[in-house]
C-alpha cells in the first residue's frame, strides 16, 4: 500500500480533473481553516499534504 508523507509536509501536486478544492488547515499563520481555494486541470501547486490527501485518494491530483 502506498502511503503519503506526514500531514504537515508540503508536496508538489498536479490537478488531473476540471477543478479540485484545496483545504488550507488552521495553524502556523492561518487563523482558521480555508476551503474556498480551487486548483484547475493542469495546475501545479506546492501545498500541505493534509490539504490534498482526500483529492489524491480519489485520483483527482497526482503527487510529483
Predicted model as a PDB file, atoms N, CA, C, CB and O in Angstrom, pLDDT in the B-factor column:
MODEL        1                                                                  
ATOM      1  N   UNK A   1       0.828  -1.172   0.000  1.00 53.00           N  
ATOM      2  CA  UNK A   1       0.000   0.000   0.000  1.00 53.00           C  
ATOM      3  C   UNK A   1       0.881   1.246   0.000  1.00 53.00           C  
ATOM      4  CB  UNK A   1      -0.947  -0.008   1.203  1.00 53.00           C  
ATOM      5  O   UNK A   1       1.864   1.316   0.737  1.00 53.00           O  
ATOM      6  N   UNK A   2       0.530   2.218  -0.819  1.00 59.00           N  
ATOM      7  CA  UNK A   2       1.272   3.470  -0.881  1.00 59.00           C  
ATOM      8  C   UNK A   2       0.733   4.421   0.173  1.00 59.00           C  
ATOM      9  CB  UNK A   2       1.181   4.104  -2.291  1.00 59.00           C  
ATOM     10  O   UNK A   2      -0.478   4.621   0.279  1.00 59.00           O  
ATOM     11  N   UNK A   3       1.622   4.999   0.944  1.00 63.00           N  
ATOM     12  CA  UNK A   3       1.227   5.959   1.966  1.00 63.00           C  
ATOM     13  C   UNK A   3       1.791   7.325   1.609  1.00 63.00           C  
ATOM     14  CB  UNK A   3       1.711   5.513   3.368  1.00 63.00           C  
ATOM     15  O   UNK A   3       2.841   7.427   0.976  1.00 63.00           O  
ATOM     16  N   UNK A   4       1.094   8.365   2.015  1.00 59.00           N  
ATOM     17  CA  UNK A   4       1.556   9.716   1.763  1.00 59.00           C  
ATOM     18  C   UNK A   4       2.543  10.162   2.826  1.00 59.00           C  
ATOM     19  CB  UNK A   4       0.382  10.673   1.703  1.00 59.00           C  
ATOM     20  O   UNK A   4       2.817   9.429   3.776  1.00 59.00           O  
ATOM     21  N   UNK A   5       3.073  11.355   2.667  1.00 69.00           N  
ATOM     22  CA  UNK A   5       4.001  11.914   3.654  1.00 69.00           C  
ATOM     23  C   UNK A   5       3.271  12.348   4.924  1.00 69.00           C  
ATOM     24  CB  UNK A   5       4.759  13.105   3.054  1.00 69.00           C  
ATOM     25  O   UNK A   5       2.049  12.222   5.017  1.00 69.00           O  
ATOM     26  N   UNK A   6       4.017  12.856   5.895  1.00 71.00           N  
ATOM     27  CA  UNK A   6       3.412  13.394   7.112  1.00 71.00           C  
ATOM     28  C   UNK A   6       2.448  14.515   6.742  1.00 71.00           C  
ATOM     29  CB  UNK A   6       4.502  13.909   8.096  1.00 71.00           C  
ATOM     30  O   UNK A   6       2.648  15.206   5.743  1.00 71.00           O  
ATOM     31  N   UNK A   7       1.406  14.694   7.541  1.00 69.00           N  
ATOM     32  CA  UNK A   7       0.333  15.643   7.236  1.00 69.00           C  
ATOM     33  C   UNK A   7       0.822  17.068   7.022  1.00 69.00           C  
ATOM     34  CB  UNK A   7      -0.677  15.633   8.340  1.00 69.00           C  
ATOM     35  O   UNK A   7       0.285  17.767   6.163  1.00 69.00           O  
ATOM     36  N   UNK A   8       1.804  17.518   7.758  1.00 75.00           N  
ATOM     37  CA  UNK A   8       2.271  18.908   7.675  1.00 75.00           C  
ATOM     38  C   UNK A   8       3.307  19.137   6.575  1.00 75.00           C  
ATOM     39  CB  UNK A   8       2.857  19.325   9.000  1.00 75.00           C  
ATOM     40  O   UNK A   8       3.649  20.286   6.295  1.00 75.00           O  
ATOM     41  N   UNK A   9       3.809  18.089   5.951  1.00 86.00           N  
ATOM     42  CA  UNK A   9       4.806  18.253   4.896  1.00 86.00           C  
ATOM     43  C   UNK A   9       4.177  18.850   3.644  1.00 86.00           C  
ATOM     44  CB  UNK A   9       5.465  16.909   4.567  1.00 86.00           C  
ATOM     45  O   UNK A   9       2.993  18.649   3.369  1.00 86.00           O  
ATOM     46  N   UNK A  10       4.984  19.582   2.893  1.00 88.00           N  
ATOM     47  CA  UNK A  10       4.490  20.143   1.639  1.00 88.00           C  
ATOM     48  C   UNK A  10       4.860  19.210   0.491  1.00 88.00           C  
ATOM     49  CB  UNK A  10       5.066  21.566   1.399  1.00 88.00           C  
ATOM     50  O   UNK A  10       5.893  18.541   0.516  1.00 88.00           O  
ATOM     51  N   UNK A  11       3.991  19.185  -0.509  1.00 92.00           N  
ATOM     52  CA  UNK A  11       4.203  18.334  -1.685  1.00 92.00           C  
ATOM     53  C   UNK A  11       3.874  19.133  -2.934  1.00 92.00           C  
ATOM     54  CB  UNK A  11       3.335  17.039  -1.612  1.00 92.00           C  
ATOM     55  O   UNK A  11       3.092  20.082  -2.884  1.00 92.00           O  
ATOM     56  N   UNK A  12       4.471  18.750  -4.049  1.00 95.00           N  
ATOM     57  CA  UNK A  12       4.109  19.296  -5.349  1.00 95.00           C  
ATOM     58  C   UNK A  12       3.015  18.398  -5.910  1.00 95.00           C  
ATOM     59  CB  UNK A  12       5.353  19.380  -6.322  1.00 95.00           C  
ATOM     60  O   UNK A  12       3.187  17.181  -5.976  1.00 95.00           O  
ATOM     61  N   UNK A  13       1.892  18.986  -6.315  1.00 95.00           N  
ATOM     62  CA  UNK A  13       0.806  18.206  -6.896  1.00 95.00           C  
ATOM     63  C   UNK A  13       0.322  18.847  -8.193  1.00 95.00           C  
ATOM     64  CB  UNK A  13      -0.357  18.074  -5.900  1.00 95.00           C  
ATOM     65  O   UNK A  13       0.397  20.063  -8.370  1.00 95.00           O  
ATOM     66  N   UNK A  14      -0.173  18.004  -9.090  1.00 97.00           N  
ATOM     67  CA  UNK A  14      -0.774  18.469 -10.345  1.00 97.00           C  
ATOM     68  C   UNK A  14      -2.228  18.044 -10.359  1.00 97.00           C  
ATOM     69  CB  UNK A  14      -0.015  17.904 -11.593  1.00 97.00           C  
ATOM     70  O   UNK A  14      -2.553  16.910 -10.009  1.00 97.00           O  
ATOM     71  N   UNK A  15      -3.102  18.950 -10.762  1.00 96.00           N  
ATOM     72  CA  UNK A  15      -4.530  18.679 -10.832  1.00 96.00           C  
ATOM     73  C   UNK A  15      -4.846  17.889 -12.102  1.00 96.00           C  
ATOM     74  CB  UNK A  15      -5.340  19.996 -10.792  1.00 96.00           C  
ATOM     75  O   UNK A  15      -4.413  18.264 -13.192  1.00 96.00           O  
ATOM     76  N   UNK A  16      -5.598  16.801 -11.963  1.00 97.00           N  
ATOM     77  CA  UNK A  16      -5.912  15.919 -13.092  1.00 97.00           C  
ATOM     78  C   UNK A  16      -7.365  16.026 -13.551  1.00 97.00           C  
ATOM     79  CB  UNK A  16      -5.612  14.490 -12.719  1.00 97.00           C  
ATOM     80  O   UNK A  16      -7.741  15.391 -14.537  1.00 97.00           O  
ATOM     81  N   UNK A  17      -8.179  16.806 -12.867  1.00 96.00           N  
ATOM     82  CA  UNK A  17      -9.600  16.960 -13.207  1.00 96.00           C  
ATOM     83  C   UNK A  17      -9.906  18.447 -13.407  1.00 96.00           C  
ATOM     84  CB  UNK A  17     -10.518  16.348 -12.088  1.00 96.00           C  
ATOM     85  O   UNK A  17      -9.033  19.294 -13.220  1.00 96.00           O  
ATOM     86  N   UNK A  18     -11.142  18.758 -13.784  1.00 96.00           N  
ATOM     87  CA  UNK A  18     -11.525  20.144 -14.064  1.00 96.00           C  
ATOM     88  C   UNK A  18     -11.261  21.083 -12.889  1.00 96.00           C  
ATOM     89  CB  UNK A  18     -12.987  20.205 -14.435  1.00 96.00           C  
ATOM     90  O   UNK A  18     -10.721  22.174 -13.073  1.00 96.00           O  
ATOM     91  N   UNK A  19     -11.637  20.665 -11.693  1.00 93.00           N  
ATOM     92  CA  UNK A  19     -11.463  21.519 -10.515  1.00 93.00           C  
ATOM     93  C   UNK A  19     -11.361  20.679  -9.250  1.00 93.00           C  
ATOM     94  CB  UNK A  19     -12.625  22.516 -10.394  1.00 93.00           C  
ATOM     95  O   UNK A  19     -12.096  19.706  -9.083  1.00 93.00           O  
ATOM     96  N   UNK A  20     -10.450  21.055  -8.364  1.00 91.00           N  
ATOM     97  CA  UNK A  20     -10.268  20.381  -7.080  1.00 91.00           C  
ATOM     98  C   UNK A  20     -10.194  21.443  -5.989  1.00 91.00           C  
ATOM     99  CB  UNK A  20      -8.982  19.483  -7.081  1.00 91.00           C  
ATOM    100  O   UNK A  20      -9.445  22.413  -6.108  1.00 91.00           O  
ATOM    101  N   UNK A  21     -10.967  21.258  -4.938  1.00 87.00           N  
ATOM    102  CA  UNK A  21     -10.905  22.176  -3.792  1.00 87.00           C  
ATOM    103  C   UNK A  21      -9.736  21.778  -2.899  1.00 87.00           C  
ATOM    104  CB  UNK A  21     -12.245  22.166  -2.986  1.00 87.00           C  
ATOM    105  O   UNK A  21      -9.555  20.605  -2.572  1.00 87.00           O  
ATOM    106  N   UNK A  22      -8.954  22.773  -2.513  1.00 84.00           N  
ATOM    107  CA  UNK A  22      -7.803  22.564  -1.642  1.00 84.00           C  
ATOM    108  C   UNK A  22      -8.151  23.132  -0.269  1.00 84.00           C  
ATOM    109  CB  UNK A  22      -6.507  23.237  -2.229  1.00 84.00           C  
ATOM    110  O   UNK A  22      -8.659  24.248  -0.163  1.00 84.00           O  
ATOM    111  N   UNK A  23      -7.881  22.372   0.763  1.00 78.00           N  
ATOM    112  CA  UNK A  23      -8.150  22.811   2.140  1.00 78.00           C  
ATOM    113  C   UNK A  23      -6.851  23.352   2.733  1.00 78.00           C  
ATOM    114  CB  UNK A  23      -8.723  21.633   3.020  1.00 78.00           C  
ATOM    115  O   UNK A  23      -5.817  22.684   2.707  1.00 78.00           O  
ATOM    116  N   UNK A  24      -6.921  24.565   3.263  1.00 75.00           N  
ATOM    117  CA  UNK A  24      -5.785  25.152   3.974  1.00 75.00           C  
ATOM    118  C   UNK A  24      -6.123  25.075   5.453  1.00 75.00           C  
ATOM    119  CB  UNK A  24      -5.494  26.646   3.512  1.00 75.00           C  
ATOM    120  O   UNK A  24      -6.948  25.848   5.940  1.00 75.00           O  
ATOM    121  N   UNK A  25      -5.493  24.146   6.177  1.00 70.00           N  
ATOM    122  CA  UNK A  25      -5.835  23.959   7.586  1.00 70.00           C  
ATOM    123  C   UNK A  25      -5.371  25.126   8.452  1.00 70.00           C  
ATOM    124  CB  UNK A  25      -5.228  22.669   8.099  1.00 70.00           C  
ATOM    125  O   UNK A  25      -4.434  25.841   8.097  1.00 70.00           O  
ATOM    126  N   UNK A  26      -6.034  25.309   9.589  1.00 68.00           N  
ATOM    127  CA  UNK A  26      -5.658  26.354  10.533  1.00 68.00           C  
ATOM    128  C   UNK A  26      -4.327  26.023  11.186  1.00 68.00           C  
ATOM    129  CB  UNK A  26      -6.744  26.537  11.601  1.00 68.00           C  
ATOM    130  O   UNK A  26      -3.949  24.859  11.316  1.00 68.00           O  
ATOM    131  N   UNK A  27      -3.627  27.072  11.592  1.00 67.00           N  
ATOM    132  CA  UNK A  27      -2.359  26.894  12.291  1.00 67.00           C  
ATOM    133  C   UNK A  27      -1.205  27.486  11.517  1.00 67.00           C  
ATOM    134  CB  UNK A  27      -2.103  25.432  12.550  1.00 67.00           C  
ATOM    135  O   UNK A  27      -1.269  27.635  10.297  1.00 67.00           O  
ATOM    136  N   UNK A  28      -0.146  27.822  12.236  1.00 63.00           N  
ATOM    137  CA  UNK A  28       1.078  28.379  11.663  1.00 63.00           C  
ATOM    138  C   UNK A  28       0.802  29.526  10.693  1.00 63.00           C  
ATOM    139  CB  UNK A  28       1.855  27.290  10.954  1.00 63.00           C  
ATOM    140  O   UNK A  28       1.123  29.434   9.508  1.00 63.00           O  
ATOM    141  N   UNK A  29       0.214  30.593  11.195  1.00 64.00           N  
ATOM    142  CA  UNK A  29      -0.021  31.773  10.380  1.00 64.00           C  
ATOM    143  C   UNK A  29      -1.415  31.861   9.780  1.00 64.00           C  
ATOM    144  CB  UNK A  29       0.971  31.816   9.294  1.00 64.00           C  
ATOM    145  O   UNK A  29      -1.782  32.902   9.234  1.00 64.00           O  
ATOM    146  N   UNK A  30      -2.198  30.799   9.867  1.00 61.00           N  
ATOM    147  CA  UNK A  30      -3.568  30.806   9.359  1.00 61.00           C  
ATOM    148  C   UNK A  30      -4.501  30.672  10.554  1.00 61.00           C  
ATOM    149  CB  UNK A  30      -3.808  29.651   8.314  1.00 61.00           C  
ATOM    150  O   UNK A  30      -4.423  29.702  11.307  1.00 61.00           O  
ATOM    151  N   UNK A  31      -5.390  31.658  10.724  1.00 62.00           N  
ATOM    152  CA  UNK A  31      -6.251  31.672  11.911  1.00 62.00           C  
ATOM    153  C   UNK A  31      -7.339  30.608  11.890  1.00 62.00           C  
ATOM    154  CB  UNK A  31      -6.887  33.019  12.054  1.00 62.00           C  
ATOM    155  O   UNK A  31      -7.653  30.019  12.925  1.00 62.00           O  
ATOM    156  N   UNK A  32      -7.916  30.359  10.719  1.00 65.00           N  
ATOM    157  CA  UNK A  32      -8.977  29.356  10.628  1.00 65.00           C  
ATOM    158  C   UNK A  32      -8.870  28.615   9.294  1.00 65.00           C  
ATOM    159  CB  UNK A  32     -10.378  30.016  10.776  1.00 65.00           C  
ATOM    160  O   UNK A  32      -8.275  29.120   8.342  1.00 65.00           O  
ATOM    161  N   UNK A  33      -9.444  27.426   9.236  1.00 62.00           N  
ATOM    162  CA  UNK A  33      -9.385  26.598   8.033  1.00 62.00           C  
ATOM    163  C   UNK A  33     -10.047  27.304   6.859  1.00 62.00           C  
ATOM    164  CB  UNK A  33     -10.054  25.241   8.280  1.00 62.00           C  
ATOM    165  O   UNK A  33     -11.126  27.880   7.001  1.00 62.00           O  
ATOM    166  N   UNK A  34      -9.397  27.259   5.693  1.00 66.00           N  
ATOM    167  CA  UNK A  34      -9.904  27.881   4.471  1.00 66.00           C  
ATOM    168  C   UNK A  34     -10.205  26.775   3.471  1.00 66.00           C  
ATOM    169  CB  UNK A  34      -8.878  28.913   3.883  1.00 66.00           C  
ATOM    170  O   UNK A  34      -9.360  25.915   3.221  1.00 66.00           O  
ATOM    171  N   UNK A  35     -11.416  26.794   2.893  1.00 67.00           N  
ATOM    172  CA  UNK A  35     -11.797  25.734   1.955  1.00 67.00           C  
ATOM    173  C   UNK A  35     -12.131  26.244   0.563  1.00 67.00           C  
ATOM    174  CB  UNK A  35     -12.971  24.983   2.495  1.00 67.00           C  
ATOM    175  O   UNK A  35     -12.384  25.429  -0.325  1.00 67.00           O  
ATOM    176  N   UNK A  36     -12.145  27.543   0.328  1.00 70.00           N  
ATOM    177  CA  UNK A  36     -12.623  28.082  -0.938  1.00 70.00           C  
ATOM    178  C   UNK A  36     -11.596  28.186  -2.043  1.00 70.00           C  
ATOM    179  CB  UNK A  36     -13.180  29.398  -0.709  1.00 70.00           C  
ATOM    180  O   UNK A  36     -11.859  28.842  -3.051  1.00 70.00           O  
ATOM    181  N   UNK A  37     -10.434  27.564  -1.897  1.00 83.00           N  
ATOM    182  CA  UNK A  37      -9.378  27.659  -2.900  1.00 83.00           C  
ATOM    183  C   UNK A  37      -9.472  26.456  -3.829  1.00 83.00           C  
ATOM    184  CB  UNK A  37      -7.972  27.737  -2.232  1.00 83.00           C  
ATOM    185  O   UNK A  37      -9.612  25.321  -3.373  1.00 83.00           O  
ATOM    186  N   UNK A  38      -9.396  26.708  -5.137  1.00 89.00           N  
ATOM    187  CA  UNK A  38      -9.545  25.617  -6.104  1.00 89.00           C  
ATOM    188  C   UNK A  38      -8.393  25.567  -7.088  1.00 89.00           C  
ATOM    189  CB  UNK A  38     -10.851  25.760  -6.857  1.00 89.00           C  
ATOM    190  O   UNK A  38      -7.912  26.596  -7.562  1.00 89.00           O  
ATOM    191  N   UNK A  39      -7.959  24.343  -7.388  1.00 92.00           N  
ATOM    192  CA  UNK A  39      -6.991  24.104  -8.462  1.00 92.00           C  
ATOM    193  C   UNK A  39      -7.767  23.776  -9.724  1.00 92.00           C  
ATOM    194  CB  UNK A  39      -5.992  22.948  -8.096  1.00 92.00           C  
ATOM    195  O   UNK A  39      -8.872  23.238  -9.654  1.00 92.00           O  
ATOM    196  N   UNK A  40      -7.204  24.091 -10.862  1.00 95.00           N  
ATOM    197  CA  UNK A  40      -7.813  23.738 -12.148  1.00 95.00           C  
ATOM    198  C   UNK A  40      -6.913  22.749 -12.880  1.00 95.00           C  
ATOM    199  CB  UNK A  40      -8.054  25.008 -13.019  1.00 95.00           C  
ATOM    200  O   UNK A  40      -5.721  22.644 -12.588  1.00 95.00           O  
ATOM    201  N   UNK A  41      -7.491  22.029 -13.828  1.00 96.00           N  
ATOM    202  CA  UNK A  41      -6.762  20.996 -14.547  1.00 96.00           C  
ATOM    203  C   UNK A  41      -5.426  21.525 -15.073  1.00 96.00           C  
ATOM    204  CB  UNK A  41      -7.609  20.460 -15.702  1.00 96.00           C  
ATOM    205  O   UNK A  41      -5.370  22.574 -15.714  1.00 96.00           O  
ATOM    206  N   UNK A  42      -4.363  20.788 -14.792  1.00 96.00           N  
ATOM    207  CA  UNK A  42      -3.030  21.138 -15.255  1.00 96.00           C  
ATOM    208  C   UNK A  42      -2.240  22.011 -14.297  1.00 96.00           C  
ATOM    209  CB  UNK A  42      -3.131  21.822 -16.552  1.00 96.00           C  
ATOM    210  O   UNK A  42      -1.025  22.134 -14.445  1.00 96.00           O  
ATOM    211  N   UNK A  43      -2.901  22.624 -13.313  1.00 95.00           N  
ATOM    212  CA  UNK A  43      -2.195  23.450 -12.332  1.00 95.00           C  
ATOM    213  C   UNK A  43      -1.229  22.591 -11.524  1.00 95.00           C  
ATOM    214  CB  UNK A  43      -3.195  24.163 -11.392  1.00 95.00           C  
ATOM    215  O   UNK A  43      -1.530  21.443 -11.198  1.00 95.00           O  
ATOM    216  N   UNK A  44      -0.071  23.154 -11.206  1.00 96.00           N  
ATOM    217  CA  UNK A  44       0.895  22.509 -10.321  1.00 96.00           C  
ATOM    218  C   UNK A  44       1.079  23.441  -9.129  1.00 96.00           C  
ATOM    219  CB  UNK A  44       2.272  22.215 -11.056  1.00 96.00           C  
ATOM    220  O   UNK A  44       1.448  24.604  -9.295  1.00 96.00           O  
ATOM    221  N   UNK A  45       0.824  22.936  -7.945  1.00 93.00           N  
ATOM    222  CA  UNK A  45       0.921  23.726  -6.718  1.00 93.00           C  
ATOM    223  C   UNK A  45       1.808  23.039  -5.699  1.00 93.00           C  
ATOM    224  CB  UNK A  45      -0.465  23.970  -6.125  1.00 93.00           C  
ATOM    225  O   UNK A  45       2.015  21.826  -5.748  1.00 93.00           O  
ATOM    226  N   UNK A  46       2.328  23.831  -4.775  1.00 91.00           N  
ATOM    227  CA  UNK A  46       3.009  23.317  -3.593  1.00 91.00           C  
ATOM    228  C   UNK A  46       2.042  23.537  -2.440  1.00 91.00           C  
ATOM    229  CB  UNK A  46       4.416  24.030  -3.342  1.00 91.00           C  
ATOM    230  O   UNK A  46       1.721  24.677  -2.105  1.00 91.00           O  
ATOM    231  N   UNK A  47       1.575  22.450  -1.833  1.00 87.00           N  
ATOM    232  CA  UNK A  47       0.568  22.519  -0.769  1.00 87.00           C  
ATOM    233  C   UNK A  47       0.924  21.534   0.333  1.00 87.00           C  
ATOM    234  CB  UNK A  47      -0.850  22.222  -1.325  1.00 87.00           C  
ATOM    235  O   UNK A  47       1.736  20.629   0.144  1.00 87.00           O  
ATOM    236  N   UNK A  48       0.303  21.728   1.479  1.00 85.00           N  
ATOM    237  CA  UNK A  48       0.465  20.744   2.548  1.00 85.00           C  
ATOM    238  C   UNK A  48      -0.269  19.464   2.173  1.00 85.00           C  
ATOM    239  CB  UNK A  48      -0.058  21.300   3.900  1.00 85.00           C  
ATOM    240  O   UNK A  48      -1.344  19.497   1.574  1.00 85.00           O  
ATOM    241  N   UNK A  49       0.324  18.355   2.533  1.00 88.00           N  
ATOM    242  CA  UNK A  49      -0.255  17.053   2.217  1.00 88.00           C  
ATOM    243  C   UNK A  49      -1.665  16.918   2.784  1.00 88.00           C  
ATOM    244  CB  UNK A  49       0.633  15.935   2.755  1.00 88.00           C  
ATOM    245  O   UNK A  49      -2.545  16.367   2.123  1.00 88.00           O  
ATOM    246  N   UNK A  50      -1.891  17.415   4.001  1.00 85.00           N  
ATOM    247  CA  UNK A  50      -3.202  17.280   4.628  1.00 85.00           C  
ATOM    248  C   UNK A  50      -4.290  18.027   3.848  1.00 85.00           C  
ATOM    249  CB  UNK A  50      -3.147  17.794   6.063  1.00 85.00           C  
ATOM    250  O   UNK A  50      -5.472  17.711   3.985  1.00 85.00           O  
ATOM    251  N   UNK A  51      -3.907  19.002   3.040  1.00 85.00           N  
ATOM    252  CA  UNK A  51      -4.889  19.754   2.263  1.00 85.00           C  
ATOM    253  C   UNK A  51      -5.335  19.081   0.982  1.00 85.00           C  
ATOM    254  CB  UNK A  51      -4.339  21.076   1.934  1.00 85.00           C  
ATOM    255  O   UNK A  51      -6.374  19.437   0.426  1.00 85.00           O  
ATOM    256  N   UNK A  52      -4.557  18.101   0.499  1.00 88.00           N  
ATOM    257  CA  UNK A  52      -4.909  17.423  -0.765  1.00 88.00           C  
ATOM    258  C   UNK A  52      -5.002  15.910  -0.635  1.00 88.00           C  
ATOM    259  CB  UNK A  52      -3.893  17.761  -1.826  1.00 88.00           C  
ATOM    260  O   UNK A  52      -5.219  15.214  -1.627  1.00 88.00           O  
ATOM    261  N   UNK A  53      -4.842  15.403   0.567  1.00 89.00           N  
ATOM    262  CA  UNK A  53      -4.869  13.954   0.768  1.00 89.00           C  
ATOM    263  C   UNK A  53      -6.163  13.327   0.241  1.00 89.00           C  
ATOM    264  CB  UNK A  53      -4.703  13.630   2.248  1.00 89.00           C  
ATOM    265  O   UNK A  53      -6.118  12.277  -0.400  1.00 89.00           O  
ATOM    266  N   UNK A  54      -7.308  13.953   0.502  1.00 88.00           N  
ATOM    267  CA  UNK A  54      -8.589  13.423   0.027  1.00 88.00           C  
ATOM    268  C   UNK A  54      -8.679  13.410  -1.484  1.00 88.00           C  
ATOM    269  CB  UNK A  54      -9.732  14.231   0.594  1.00 88.00           C  
ATOM    270  O   UNK A  54      -9.156  12.440  -2.073  1.00 88.00           O  
ATOM    271  N   UNK A  55      -8.221  14.490  -2.121  1.00 91.00           N  
ATOM    272  CA  UNK A  55      -8.237  14.562  -3.581  1.00 91.00           C  
ATOM    273  C   UNK A  55      -7.289  13.528  -4.188  1.00 91.00           C  
ATOM    274  CB  UNK A  55      -7.853  15.974  -4.052  1.00 91.00           C  
ATOM    275  O   UNK A  55      -7.592  12.941  -5.226  1.00 91.00           O  
ATOM    276  N   UNK A  56      -6.148  13.306  -3.547  1.00 92.00           N  
ATOM    277  CA  UNK A  56      -5.191  12.300  -4.027  1.00 92.00           C  
ATOM    278  C   UNK A  56      -5.802  10.903  -3.958  1.00 92.00           C  
ATOM    279  CB  UNK A  56      -3.886  12.352  -3.199  1.00 92.00           C  
ATOM    280  O   UNK A  56      -5.639  10.104  -4.880  1.00 92.00           O  
ATOM    281  N   UNK A  57      -6.506  10.611  -2.861  1.00 92.00           N  
ATOM    282  CA  UNK A  57      -7.097   9.272  -2.711  1.00 92.00           C  
ATOM    283  C   UNK A  57      -8.193   9.016  -3.742  1.00 92.00           C  
ATOM    284  CB  UNK A  57      -7.667   9.101  -1.303  1.00 92.00           C  
ATOM    285  O   UNK A  57      -8.471   7.863  -4.072  1.00 92.00           O  
ATOM    286  N   UNK A  58      -8.818  10.076  -4.254  1.00 94.00           N  
ATOM    287  CA  UNK A  58      -9.846   9.938  -5.309  1.00 94.00           C  
ATOM    288  C   UNK A  58      -9.250   9.974  -6.711  1.00 94.00           C  
ATOM    289  CB  UNK A  58     -10.889  11.047  -5.177  1.00 94.00           C  
ATOM    290  O   UNK A  58      -9.972   9.786  -7.690  1.00 94.00           O  
ATOM    291  N   UNK A  59      -7.935  10.214  -6.826  1.00 95.00           N  
ATOM    292  CA  UNK A  59      -7.295  10.270  -8.133  1.00 95.00           C  
ATOM    293  C   UNK A  59      -7.458  11.614  -8.825  1.00 95.00           C  
ATOM    294  CB  UNK A  59      -7.844   9.192  -9.009  1.00 95.00           C  
ATOM    295  O   UNK A  59      -7.264  11.708 -10.037  1.00 95.00           O  
ATOM    296  N   UNK A  60      -7.810  12.649  -8.084  1.00 95.00           N  
ATOM    297  CA  UNK A  60      -8.019  13.965  -8.663  1.00 95.00           C  
ATOM    298  C   UNK A  60      -6.738  14.769  -8.811  1.00 95.00           C  
ATOM    299  CB  UNK A  60      -8.989  14.728  -7.832  1.00 95.00           C  
ATOM    300  O   UNK A  60      -6.670  15.688  -9.626  1.00 95.00           O  
ATOM    301  N   UNK A  61      -5.714  14.425  -8.020  1.00 95.00           N  
ATOM    302  CA  UNK A  61      -4.391  15.063  -8.130  1.00 95.00           C  
ATOM    303  C   UNK A  61      -3.336  13.973  -8.092  1.00 95.00           C  
ATOM    304  CB  UNK A  61      -4.155  16.111  -6.979  1.00 95.00           C  
ATOM    305  O   UNK A  61      -3.562  12.877  -7.578  1.00 95.00           O  
ATOM    306  N   UNK A  62      -2.166  14.303  -8.656  1.00 95.00           N  
ATOM    307  CA  UNK A  62      -1.037  13.384  -8.550  1.00 95.00           C  
ATOM    308  C   UNK A  62       0.102  14.111  -7.859  1.00 95.00           C  
ATOM    309  CB  UNK A  62      -0.596  12.855  -9.953  1.00 95.00           C  
ATOM    310  O   UNK A  62       0.298  15.311  -8.050  1.00 95.00           O  
ATOM    311  N   UNK A  63       0.843  13.378  -7.059  1.00 93.00           N  
ATOM    312  CA  UNK A  63       1.999  13.916  -6.384  1.00 93.00           C  
ATOM    313  C   UNK A  63       3.192  13.800  -7.327  1.00 93.00           C  
ATOM    314  CB  UNK A  63       2.261  13.179  -5.037  1.00 93.00           C  
ATOM    315  O   UNK A  63       3.468  12.730  -7.869  1.00 93.00           O  
ATOM    316  N   UNK A  64       3.885  14.900  -7.513  1.00 91.00           N  
ATOM    317  CA  UNK A  64       5.028  14.911  -8.458  1.00 91.00           C  
ATOM    318  C   UNK A  64       6.334  14.616  -7.765  1.00 91.00           C  
ATOM    319  CB  UNK A  64       5.129  16.258  -9.164  1.00 91.00           C  
ATOM    320  O   UNK A  64       7.382  14.587  -8.410  1.00 91.00           O  
TER     321      UNK A  64                                                      
ENDMDL                                                                          
END                                                                             
